[in-house]
Each structure stands twice: as C-alpha cells, then as structure tokens.
C-alpha cells in the first residue's frame, strides 16, 4: 500500500468522524429544542427538559473530544506505535 493510499484512508476516516459528529450535534439540537418546547408548553414552572440535555450533552462532549481533541490524537498515536511494532517484527 502506498503512502498516498494510507493518507487517503486516514483522511476518509477523519472526515467520517467529523460527519458523524455533525449528525450527532444536529440530532442533539433538534431533539432538545423539541423537549424544551414540550416542557414549556405542558408544564410551565417545572423545568425537566434540561436533565436530558445535560446527560446527552456529556455524551456529545465525549464525542467531540474523540473527534477533535485529545482522544482522537491518542488513538492515532497508538495506531502508529502498533504499526511500527508490526513493521519491526517482519
């Protein structure tokens, strides 16, 4: 496999991760907007909709971290280390 092929696969994987995060974010915004609308319309004074938003927001933050932050870099570093070990064993 050539370096260009490897780089292309890596770029595709990263692009897929970013697209998946965008979909996750869009779902979070749409669903939580709906929950807040239902909360406001049915039970003024009782704010329950922020609980699912907080819980889901934690998951969304973890997804963002894996996609854009430290966790994504850690995985890539570990993959590169493992590739190096495998090449040395040949």
MOPAC internal coordinates of N, CA, C and O (Angstrom, degrees):
PM7 1SCF
backbone

  N    0.0000 0     0.00 0     0.00 0    0    0    0
  C    1.4546 1     0.00 0     0.00 0    1    0    0
  C    1.5326 1   107.86 1     0.00 0    2    1    0
  O    1.2310 1   120.85 1   -44.86 1    3    2    1
  N    1.3003 1   115.97 1   135.14 1    3    2    1
  C    1.4551 1   120.16 1  -177.43 1    5    3    2
  C    1.5203 1   110.77 1   -82.35 1    6    5    3
  O    1.2310 1   121.48 1   -15.01 1    7    6    5
  N    1.3156 1   114.77 1   164.99 1    7    6    5
  C    1.4649 1   119.61 1   178.01 1    9    7    6
  C    1.5227 1   111.30 1   -62.65 1   10    9    7
  O    1.2310 1   120.31 1   143.12 1   11   10    9
  N    1.3463 1   117.02 1   -36.88 1   11   10    9
  C    1.4639 1   120.09 1   178.80 1   13   11   10
  C    1.5183 1   110.96 1   -63.72 1   14   13   11
  O    1.2310 1   120.21 1   140.66 1   15   14   13
  N    1.3247 1   117.21 1   -39.34 1   15   14   13
  C    1.4656 1   120.98 1   178.76 1   17   15   14
  C    1.5188 1   110.22 1   -65.49 1   18   17   15
  O    1.2310 1   120.63 1   137.22 1   19   18   17
  N    1.3159 1   116.40 1   -42.78 1   19   18   17
  C    1.4600 1   120.85 1   178.79 1   21   19   18
  C    1.5203 1   110.85 1   -63.27 1   22   21   19
  O    1.2310 1   120.63 1   134.81 1   23   22   21
  N    1.3280 1   116.40 1   -45.19 1   23   22   21
  C    1.4565 1   120.29 1   179.00 1   25   23   22
  C    1.5261 1   111.35 1   -64.46 1   26   25   23
  O    1.2310 1   120.59 1   141.67 1   27   26   25
  N    1.3272 1   116.47 1   -38.33 1   27   26   25
  C    1.4686 1   119.75 1   178.35 1   29   27   26
  C    1.5301 1   110.42 1   -63.19 1   30   29   27
  O    1.2310 1   120.16 1   134.85 1   31   30   29
  N    1.3293 1   117.30 1   -45.15 1   31   30   29
  C    1.4636 1   120.24 1   179.18 1   33   31   30
  C    1.5240 1   110.80 1   -62.18 1   34   33   31
  O    1.2310 1   120.59 1   138.70 1   35   34   33
  N    1.3177 1   116.48 1   -41.30 1   35   34   33
  C    1.4582 1   120.30 1   178.48 1   37   35   34
  C    1.5315 1   110.32 1   -64.16 1   38   37   35
  O    1.2310 1   120.27 1   137.01 1   39   38   37
  N    1.3155 1   117.09 1   -42.99 1   39   38   37
  C    1.4651 1   121.17 1   178.89 1   41   39   38
  C    1.5283 1   110.72 1   -64.64 1   42   41   39
  O    1.2310 1   120.05 1   139.62 1   43   42   41
  N    1.3283 1   117.52 1   -40.38 1   43   42   41
  C    1.4635 1   120.67 1   177.78 1   45   43   42
  C    1.5201 1   111.08 1   -63.84 1   46   45   43
  O    1.2310 1   120.36 1   137.88 1   47   46   45
  N    1.3233 1   116.92 1   -42.12 1   47   46   45
  C    1.4643 1   120.65 1   179.40 1   49   47   46
  C    1.5273 1   110.48 1   -62.75 1   50   49   47
  O    1.2310 1   120.39 1   135.90 1   51   50   49
  N    1.3160 1   116.86 1   -44.10 1   51   50   49
  C    1.4724 1   120.01 1   179.19 1   53   51   50
  C    1.5230 1   111.53 1   -66.05 1   54   53   51
  O    1.2310 1   120.39 1   139.79 1   55   54   53
  N    1.3315 1   116.86 1   -40.21 1   55   54   53
  C    1.4664 1   120.05 1   177.69 1   57   55   54
  C    1.5294 1   110.10 1   -63.65 1   58   57   55
  O    1.2310 1   120.40 1   138.93 1   59   58   57
  N    1.3344 1   116.85 1   -41.07 1   59   58   57
  C    1.4671 1   120.53 1   177.61 1   61   59   58
  C    1.5214 1   111.40 1   -62.38 1   62   61   59
  O    1.2310 1   120.26 1   140.06 1   63   62   61
  N    1.3176 1   117.12 1   -39.94 1   63   62   61
  C    1.4647 1   120.74 1   178.25 1   65   63   62
  C    1.5290 1   110.59 1   -63.45 1   66   65   63
  O    1.2310 1   120.31 1   138.16 1   67   66   65
  N    1.3206 1   117.01 1   -41.84 1   67   66   65
  C    1.4665 1   120.72 1  -179.87 1   69   67   66
  C    1.5227 1   111.33 1   -67.62 1   70   69   67
  O    1.2310 1   120.40 1   140.48 1   71   70   69
  N    1.3327 1   116.85 1   -39.52 1   71   70   69
  C    1.4639 1   119.78 1   177.48 1   73   71   70
  C    1.5293 1   110.91 1   -66.05 1   74   73   71
  O    1.2310 1   120.28 1   140.54 1   75   74   73
  N    1.3175 1   117.08 1   -39.46 1   75   74   73
  C    1.4673 1   120.78 1   178.05 1   77   75   74
  C    1.5202 1   110.28 1   -63.58 1   78   77   75
  O    1.2310 1   120.27 1   140.00 1   79   78   77
  N    1.3262 1   117.09 1   -40.00 1   79   78   77
  C    1.4597 1   119.65 1   177.76 1   81   79   78
  C    1.5250 1   111.08 1   -64.64 1   82   81   79
  O    1.2310 1   120.17 1   137.72 1   83   82   81
  N    1.3209 1   117.28 1   -42.28 1   83   82   81
  C    1.4720 1   120.01 1   178.82 1   85   83   82
  C    1.5282 1   110.77 1   -60.09 1   86   85   83
  O    1.2310 1   120.49 1   138.71 1   87   86   85
  N    1.3278 1   116.66 1   -41.29 1   87   86   85
  C    1.4690 1   120.21 1   177.77 1   89   87   86
  C    1.5233 1   110.69 1   -63.79 1   90   89   87
  O    1.2310 1   120.54 1   137.88 1   91   90   89
  N    1.3256 1   116.57 1   -42.12 1   91   90   89
  C    1.4573 1   121.63 1   179.04 1   93   91   90
  C    1.5291 1   109.99 1   -62.23 1   94   93   91
  O    1.2310 1   120.39 1   135.35 1   95   94   93
  N    1.3217 1   116.85 1   -44.65 1   95   94   93
  C    1.4621 1   121.55 1   179.34 1   97   95   94
  C    1.5301 1   111.21 1   -63.04 1   98   97   95
  O    1.2310 1   120.30 1   136.49 1   99   98   97
  N    1.3323 1   117.03 1   -43.51 1   99   98   97
  C    1.4624 1   120.16 1   179.50 1  101   99   98
  C    1.5300 1   110.59 1   -62.28 1  102  101   99
  O    1.2310 1   120.36 1   136.21 1  103  102  101
  N    1.3279 1   116.92 1   -43.79 1  103  102  101
  C    1.4652 1   120.05 1   178.53 1  105  103  102
  C    1.5241 1   110.65 1   -62.42 1  106  105  103
  O    1.2310 1   120.26 1   137.69 1  107  106  105
  N    1.3193 1   117.11 1   -42.31 1  107  106  105
  C    1.4649 1   122.09 1   178.38 1  109  107  106
  C    1.5279 1   110.76 1   -58.19 1  110  109  107
  O    1.2310 1   120.68 1   131.56 1  111  110  109
  N    1.3257 1   116.31 1   -48.44 1  111  110  109
  C    1.4664 1   120.37 1  -177.62 1  113  111  110
  C    1.5227 1   111.93 1   -65.62 1  114  113  111
  O    1.2310 1   120.25 1   135.17 1  115  114  113
  N    1.3225 1   117.13 1   -44.83 1  115  114  113
  C    1.4651 1   120.76 1  -177.73 1  117  115  114
  C    1.5237 1   111.22 1   -66.74 1  118  117  115
  O    1.2310 1   120.58 1   130.50 1  119  118  117
  N    1.3322 1   116.50 1   -49.50 1  119  118  117
  C    1.4642 1   119.78 1  -177.42 1  121  119  118
  C    1.5250 1   110.91 1   -64.72 1  122  121  119
  O    1.2310 1   120.05 1   135.87 1  123  122  121
  N    1.3282 1   117.52 1   -44.13 1  123  122  121
  C    1.4619 1   118.92 1  -178.41 1  125  123  122
  C    1.5209 1   112.23 1   -69.93 1  126  125  123
  O    1.2310 1   119.80 1   146.73 1  127  126  125
  N    1.3185 1   118.00 1   -33.27 1  127  126  125
  C    1.4695 1   119.64 1   173.67 1  129  127  126
  C    1.5286 1   109.65 1   -60.94 1  130  129  127
  O    1.2310 1   120.79 1   137.78 1  131  130  129
  N    1.3275 1   116.09 1   -42.22 1  131  130  129
  C    1.4582 1   120.12 1   176.94 1  133  131  130
  C    1.5166 1   112.49 1   -63.58 1  134  133  131
  O    1.2310 1   120.51 1   137.51 1  135  134  133
  N    1.3223 1   116.63 1   -42.49 1  135  134  133
  C    1.4654 1   120.08 1   178.95 1  137  135  134
  C    1.5265 1   111.39 1   -63.63 1  138  137  135
  O    1.2310 1   120.54 1   137.93 1  139  138  137
  N    1.3221 1   116.57 1   -42.07 1  139  138  137
  C    1.4727 1   119.33 1   178.09 1  141  139  138
  C    1.5310 1   111.09 1   -65.73 1  142  141  139
  O    1.2310 1   120.35 1   143.80 1  143  142  141
  N    1.3347 1   116.93 1   -36.20 1  143  142  141
  C    1.4628 1   119.91 1   177.41 1  145  143  142
  C    1.5302 1   110.43 1   -65.45 1  146  145  143
  O    1.2310 1   120.67 1   136.41 1  147  146  145
  N    1.3191 1   116.33 1   -43.59 1  147  146  145
  C    1.4686 1   120.16 1   177.80 1  149  147  146
  C    1.5249 1   110.09 1   -63.65 1  150  149  147
  O    1.2310 1   120.50 1   136.51 1  151  150  149
  N    1.3081 1   116.66 1   -43.49 1  151  150  149
  C    1.4662 1   121.40 1   179.54 1  153  151  150
  C    1.5320 1   110.10 1   -59.22 1  154  153  151
  O    1.2310 1   120.54 1   132.85 1  155  154  153
  N    1.3062 1   116.57 1   -47.15 1  155  154  153
  C    1.4563 1   121.09 1  -177.89 1  157  155  154
  C    1.5309 1   111.44 1   -65.97 1  158  157  155
  O    1.2310 1   120.96 1   140.04 1  159  158  157
  N    1.3494 1   115.78 1   -39.96 1  159  158  157
  C    1.4647 1   119.69 1  -175.70 1  161  159  158
  C    1.5248 1   113.08 1   -75.84 1  162  161  159
  O    1.2310 1   120.16 1   148.59 1  163  162  161
  N    1.3088 1   117.31 1   -31.41 1  163  162  161
  C    1.4711 1   119.49 1  -172.69 1  165  163  162
  C    1.5128 1   114.20 1  -102.08 1  166  165  163
  O    1.2310 1   120.21 1   152.58 1  167  166  165
  N    1.3063 1   117.20 1   -27.42 1  167  166  165
  C    1.4634 1   117.75 1  -175.63 1  169  167  166
  C    1.5216 1   111.54 1  -145.27 1  170  169  167
  O    1.2310 1   120.42 1  -111.01 1  171  170  169
  N    1.3327 1   116.80 1    68.99 1  171  170  169
  C    1.4643 1   118.11 1   177.94 1  173  171  170
  C    1.5260 1   110.58 1   -60.59 1  174  173  171
  O    1.2310 1   121.35 1   -43.31 1  175  174  173
  N    1.2932 1   115.02 1   136.69 1  175  174  173
  C    1.4611 1   120.10 1  -178.82 1  177  175  174
  C    1.5157 1   113.23 1    96.52 1  178  177  175
  O    1.2310 1   120.11 1   159.11 1  179  178  177
  N    1.3179 1   117.40 1   -20.89 1  179  178  177
  C    1.4675 1   121.09 1   177.54 1  181  179  178
  C    1.5264 1   106.81 1  -111.27 1  182  181  179
  O    1.2310 1   120.82 1   -77.69 1  183  182  181
  N    1.2968 1   116.03 1   102.31 1  183  182  181
  C    1.4669 1   120.35 1  -176.48 1  185  183  182
  C    1.5225 1   110.00 1   -94.95 1  186  185  183
  O    1.2310 1   120.92 1   -89.36 1  187  186  185
  N    1.3216 1   115.84 1    90.64 1  187  186  185
  C    1.4583 1   120.37 1   179.29 1  189  187  186
  C    1.5194 1   112.11 1   -98.58 1  190  189  187
  O    1.2310 1   119.73 1   161.78 1  191  190  189
  N    1.3239 1   118.12 1   -18.22 1  191  190  189
  C    1.4660 1   121.65 1  -172.20 1  193  191  190
  C    1.5252 1   112.68 1   -68.53 1  194  193  191
  O    1.2310 1   120.48 1   158.59 1  195  194  193
  N    1.3261 1   116.70 1   -21.41 1  195  194  193
  C    1.4657 1   116.90 1  -179.49 1  197  195  194
  C    1.5244 1   111.87 1   -71.44 1  198  197  195
  O    1.2310 1   119.15 1   157.87 1  199  198  197
  N    1.3346 1   119.24 1   -22.13 1  199  198  197
  C    1.4740 1   120.75 1   179.49 1  201  199  198
  C    1.5194 1   112.41 1   -64.77 1  202  201  199
  O    1.2310 1   119.11 1   129.95 1  203  202  201
  N    1.3433 1   119.30 1   -50.05 1  203  202  201
  C    1.4631 1   117.40 1   175.64 1  205  203  202
  C    1.5272 1   112.40 1   -64.25 1  206  205  203
  O    1.2310 1   120.41 1   145.92 1  207  206  205
  N    1.3405 1   116.83 1   -34.08 1  207  206  205
  C    1.4706 1   119.78 1   179.09 1  209  207  206
  C    1.5252 1   110.49 1   -63.38 1  210  209  207
  O    1.2310 1   120.60 1   140.07 1  211  210  209
  N    1.3319 1   116.45 1   -39.93 1  211  210  209
  C    1.4742 1   119.73 1   178.89 1  213  211  210
  C    1.5214 1   110.61 1   -67.23 1  214  213  211
  O    1.2310 1   120.72 1   131.90 1  215  214  213
  N    1.3296 1   116.23 1   -48.10 1  215  214  213
  C    1.4653 1   119.54 1  -179.17 1  217  215  214
  C    1.5125 1   112.67 1   -60.39 1  218  217  215
  O    1.2310 1   121.02 1   131.06 1  219  218  217
  N    1.3160 1   115.65 1   -48.94 1  219  218  217
  C    1.4551 1   120.38 1   179.53 1  221  219  218
  C    1.5211 1   110.06 1   -67.24 1  222  221  219
  O    1.2310 1   120.41 1   145.85 1  223  222  221
  N    1.3277 1   116.82 1   -34.15 1  223  222  221
  C    1.4648 1   120.85 1   178.56 1  225  223  222
  C    1.5209 1   112.45 1   -61.70 1  226  225  223
  O    1.2310 1   120.36 1   145.17 1  227  226  225
  N    1.3212 1   116.92 1   -34.83 1  227  226  225
  C    1.4683 1   120.22 1   176.19 1  229  227  226
  C    1.5235 1   109.78 1   -63.61 1  230  229  227
  O    1.2310 1   120.80 1   135.06 1  231  230  229
  N    1.3240 1   116.08 1   -44.94 1  231  230  229
  C    1.4639 1   119.58 1   176.86 1  233  231  230
  C    1.5132 1   112.30 1   -63.23 1  234  233  231
  O    1.2310 1   120.65 1   140.71 1  235  234  233
  N    1.3236 1   116.35 1   -39.29 1  235  234  233
  C    1.4627 1   120.79 1   178.35 1  237  235  234
  C    1.5306 1   110.80 1   -65.19 1  238  237  235
  O    1.2310 1   120.46 1   140.96 1  239  238  237
  N    1.3218 1   116.73 1   -39.04 1  239  238  237
  C    1.4697 1   120.17 1   177.46 1  241  239  238
  C    1.5301 1   111.06 1   -64.16 1  242  241  239
  O    1.2310 1   120.41 1   140.11 1  243  242  241
  N    1.3258 1   116.82 1   -39.89 1  243  242  241
  C    1.4712 1   120.28 1   177.09 1  245  243  242
  C    1.5303 1   110.13 1   -64.06 1  246  245  243
  O    1.2310 1   120.55 1   139.54 1  247  246  245
  N    1.3119 1   116.56 1   -40.46 1  247  246  245
  C    1.4631 1   120.56 1   178.12 1  249  247  246
  C    1.5272 1   110.49 1   -63.80 1  250  249  247
  O    1.2310 1   120.41 1   137.53 1  251  250  249
  N    1.3320 1   116.82 1   -42.47 1  251  250  249
  C    1.4666 1   120.71 1   178.24 1  253  251  250
  C    1.5206 1   110.82 1   -63.09 1  254  253  251
  O    1.2310 1   120.77 1   138.55 1  255  254  253
  N    1.3161 1   116.13 1   -41.45 1  255  254  253
  C    1.4644 1   120.06 1   179.57 1  257  255  254
  C    1.5217 1   110.97 1   -63.44 1  258  257  255
  O    1.2310 1   120.48 1   138.25 1  259  258  257
  N    1.3218 1   116.68 1   -41.75 1  259  258  257
  C    1.4620 1   120.16 1   179.20 1  261  259  258
  C    1.5261 1   111.35 1   -67.87 1  262  261  259
  O    1.2310 1   120.43 1   146.71 1  263  262  261
  N    1.3192 1   116.78 1   -33.29 1  263  262  261
  C    1.4615 1   120.92 1  -177.09 1  265  263  262
  C    1.5208 1   112.54 1   -81.20 1  266  265  263
  O    1.2310 1   120.56 1   135.86 1  267  266  265
  N    1.3187 1   116.54 1   -44.14 1  267  266  265
  C    1.4614 1   120.05 1  -171.57 1  269  267  266
  C    1.5208 1   114.53 1  -114.03 1  270  269  267
  O    1.2310 1   120.26 1   164.64 1  271  270  269
  N    1.3143 1   117.10 1   -15.36 1  271  270  269
  C    1.4487 1   118.91 1  -169.00 1  273  271  270
  C    1.5031 1   114.77 1  -113.82 1  274  273  271
  O    1.2310 1   122.35 1    33.63 1  275  274  273
  N    1.2954 1   113.10 1  -146.37 1  275  274  273
  C    1.4627 1   122.94 1  -171.42 1  277  275  274
  C    1.5237 1   112.81 1   -60.04 1  278  277  275
  O    1.2310 1   119.77 1   137.99 1  279  278  277
  N    1.3210 1   118.05 1   -42.01 1  279  278  277
  C    1.4557 1   120.07 1  -175.93 1  281  279  278
  C    1.5193 1   111.68 1   -62.87 1  282  281  279
  O    1.2310 1   120.11 1   141.25 1  283  282  281
  N    1.3150 1   117.40 1   -38.75 1  283  282  281
  C    1.4595 1   120.60 1   177.90 1  285  283  282
  C    1.5100 1   111.66 1   -63.66 1  286  285  283
  O    1.2310 1   120.28 1   139.06 1  287  286  285
  N    1.3229 1   117.08 1   -40.94 1  287  286  285
  C    1.4546 1   121.02 1   178.06 1  289  287  286
  C    1.5192 1   111.28 1   -66.90 1  290  289  287
  O    1.2310 1   120.15 1   141.92 1  291  290  289
  N    1.3086 1   117.32 1   -38.08 1  291  290  289
  C    1.4531 1   121.24 1   179.81 1  293  291  290
  C    1.5195 1   110.31 1   -62.95 1  294  293  291
  O    1.2310 1   120.37 1   134.67 1  295  294  293
  N    1.3255 1   116.91 1   -45.33 1  295  294  293
  C    1.4623 1   120.11 1   179.71 1  297  295  294
  C    1.5226 1   110.41 1   -60.50 1  298  297  295
  O    1.2310 1   120.52 1   133.39 1  299  298  297
  N    1.3189 1   116.60 1   -46.61 1  299  298  297
  C    1.4652 1   120.23 1  -179.15 1  301  299  298
  C    1.5221 1   111.24 1   -61.92 1  302  301  299
  O    1.2310 1   120.68 1   139.08 1  303  302  301
  N    1.3303 1   116.30 1   -40.92 1  303  302  301
  C    1.4669 1   119.79 1   178.58 1  305  303  302
  C    1.5312 1   110.59 1   -62.96 1  306  305  303
  O    1.2310 1   120.19 1   137.74 1  307  306  305
  N    1.3250 1   117.25 1   -42.26 1  307  306  305
  C    1.4657 1   120.93 1   179.16 1  309  307  306
  C    1.5265 1   111.50 1   -65.69 1  310  309  307
  O    1.2310 1   120.21 1   141.19 1  311  310  309
  N    1.3282 1   117.21 1   -38.81 1  311  310  309
  C    1.4623 1   120.76 1   177.13 1  313  311  310
  C    1.5235 1   109.94 1   -62.56 1  314  313  311
  O    1.2310 1   120.44 1   136.13 1  315  314  313
  N    1.3194 1   116.77 1   -43.87 1  315  314  313
  C    1.4600 1   120.15 1   179.79 1  317  315  314
  C    1.5336 1   111.60 1   -64.46 1  318  317  315
  O    1.2310 1   120.36 1   140.10 1  319  318  317
  N    1.3285 1   116.91 1   -39.90 1  319  318  317
  C    1.4649 1   120.43 1   177.15 1  321  319  318
  C    1.5290 1   111.14 1   -62.71 1  322  321  319
  O    1.2310 1   120.98 1   137.84 1  323  322  321
  N    1.3208 1   115.73 1   -42.16 1  323  322  321
  C    1.4638 1   119.80 1  -179.60 1  325  323  322
  C    1.5237 1   110.87 1   -67.91 1  326  325  323
  O    1.2310 1   120.14 1   140.43 1  327  326  325
  N    1.3282 1   117.33 1   -39.57 1  327  326  325
  C    1.4647 1   120.31 1   175.03 1  329  327  326
  C    1.5257 1   111.15 1   -59.88 1  330  329  327
  O    1.2310 1   120.50 1   137.83 1  331  330  329
  N    1.3177 1   116.64 1   -42.17 1  331  330  329
  C    1.4545 1   120.96 1   179.12 1  333  331  330
  C    1.5247 1   110.85 1   -62.35 1  334  333  331
  O    1.2310 1   120.28 1   136.28 1  335  334  333
  N    1.3339 1   117.07 1   -43.72 1  335  334  333
  C    1.4691 1   120.71 1   178.14 1  337  335  334
  C    1.5196 1   111.48 1   -61.34 1  338  337  335
  O    1.2310 1   120.64 1   136.80 1  339  338  337
  N    1.3312 1   116.39 1   -43.20 1  339  338  337
  C    1.4614 1   120.28 1  -179.82 1  341  339  338
  C    1.5176 1   111.57 1   -65.24 1  342  341  339
  O    1.2310 1   120.43 1   140.78 1  343  342  341
  N    1.3225 1   116.79 1   -39.22 1  343  342  341
  C    1.4627 1   119.96 1   178.02 1  345  343  342
  C    1.5211 1   111.40 1   -65.75 1  346  345  343
  O    1.2310 1   120.25 1   143.27 1  347  346  345
  N    1.3091 1   117.13 1   -36.73 1  347  346  345
  C    1.4712 1   120.53 1   179.84 1  349  347  346
  C    1.5224 1   111.82 1   -68.91 1  350  349  347
  O    1.2310 1   119.77 1   151.77 1  351  350  349
  N    1.3105 1   118.04 1   -28.23 1  351  350  349
  C    1.4715 1   121.70 1   179.93 1  353  351  350
  C    1.5233 1   113.01 1   -74.50 1  354  353  351
  O    1.2310 1   120.06 1   158.55 1  355  354  353
  N    1.3060 1   117.49 1   -21.45 1  355  354  353
  C    1.4752 1   120.79 1  -178.47 1  357  355  354
  C    1.4780 1   111.81 1   -63.36 1  358  357  355
  O    1.2310 1   120.10 1   180.00 1  359  358  357

